[in-house]
Amino acid sequence: MMTRPTWFDTSLEGSLLEHISPADEQGYFVYHLDALKKHLAELQQQDVIKLWFAVKANPLSKIIQVLDNEGFDFDVASSGELTQVLAQGISPDRVLNTGPAKSKQQLESFVKQGVKTFVVESLNQLQWLNEVTIAQKVVTKPIVLLRVQLQWPDGEKNPLGGNSLTPFGLSVSEWQQVQVSDYPALDICGLHIFQWGNMLNNEKMYALWGQMVAPLTQLAKDLGMKLKILDLGGGLGIDYLEKGHSLSWQQIIDDLADIKAQAGVEELWLELGRFAVAECGYYVVPVVDRKVNYEQEQLVLAAGINHIIRPAITEQPFPVTLLRTSTEREQNFDLHGPLCTSMDKLGHLALPQDVEVDDSLVFGFCGAYGFTESMPFFLCHQLAAEYIFENGELIEIRAAQPASTYLA
Ligand SMILES: *Cc1c(COP(=O)(O)O)cnc(C)c1O
């Protein structure tokens, strides 16, 4: 007998069952905004951490508006994200710009549009931001955080478990070429570090943050910087694999109050992506075919990684449930999408034995890294529709679009 998983908010169930739309037969997203508001309000019940929303997790207008109402500011990493945030009526002084690919032109355009806070990731970015600030005679100095990438000797003490080199920020020794007094147009007063992902254990998270404090405070000293702001990025985890692991937000607040004191900073920032929005989102998709192949039960779905690619690139499936009740026992199915590549697989997951063609499946935690992280153009399928669920009602924000709307 199937039980509803804890991630599924059953207040949605009736609306999803009633939602019969030929246009959505290739799958659609739903974001439960009432649940999102409640969750975000809980995250704001503290005065230890300033919270930003990492827009890349879900740039839908309605999602941004809810985050705005709940007092989040916005971390944008491209011109497109900035335009989308400003289009929601959000003031540019509530925008933080991160990302490794900031050209001088982009920095100039961001400064012109009123952005005042930058995470700088290279020596060029620092130089260019200083130059465009002077050229544009900006009155208040932009607030600048330098993004640091740490490495540890290999072995048990390595808190990251490995040292993979990324383009995000610079090593301590590269930053040591800088003296903040060389950039008079900028208020260089913070450090940013974020090089972990989907953390699900409070002790591990605290130990990791704790090991960052000494190298970062030392670097600030070396650069002649009064360290006012420490930004620890995102990476707070979601229990995609349904192992019963989850972070305690209260523990994070307590731990970060401690880190804040150790680092001696006035402000501690996080830019939350998945931890803010993943659990409000669902992806609903019909079953197109069912077959047994070499004794493995297979379901073929109307869409797969063309709408939600994350399982294929992380090997973490989104959890799934059947959108109707069933009294049958569960068994494991391979869940495949329609693309003609073996990459198009959404997982090997348990569903009731009587799942059949034309049933719909609901995937959970799809509020982050869903629609905009996918590869929608391959094989000329439809773009997925996006709905919100608010005050008990399902409302379409983006209609599904056939390939004829984007093919040239
Ligand atoms: C992606 C990103 C985040 C959010 O990451 P999550 O794991 O979704 O919390 C935060 N900060 C920066 C700079 C990012 O690139």
The ligand as a Gaussian input file, in Angstrom:
#p B3LYP/6-31G(d) Opt

LIG

0 1
 C       24.595000      28.548000      -7.126000
 C       25.096000      29.502000      -6.128000
 C       24.484000      29.580000      -4.871000
 C       23.330000      28.707000      -4.445000
 O       23.681000      27.384000      -4.318000
 P       22.659000      26.341000      -3.633000
 O       23.462000      25.109000      -3.507000
 O       21.498000      26.189000      -4.524000
 O       22.285000      26.919000      -2.310000
 C       24.980000      30.526000      -3.988000
 N       26.008000      31.332000      -4.309000
 C       26.623000      31.286000      -5.503000
 C       27.740000      32.221000      -5.791000
 C       26.191000      30.366000      -6.445000
 O       26.805000      30.311000      -7.634000

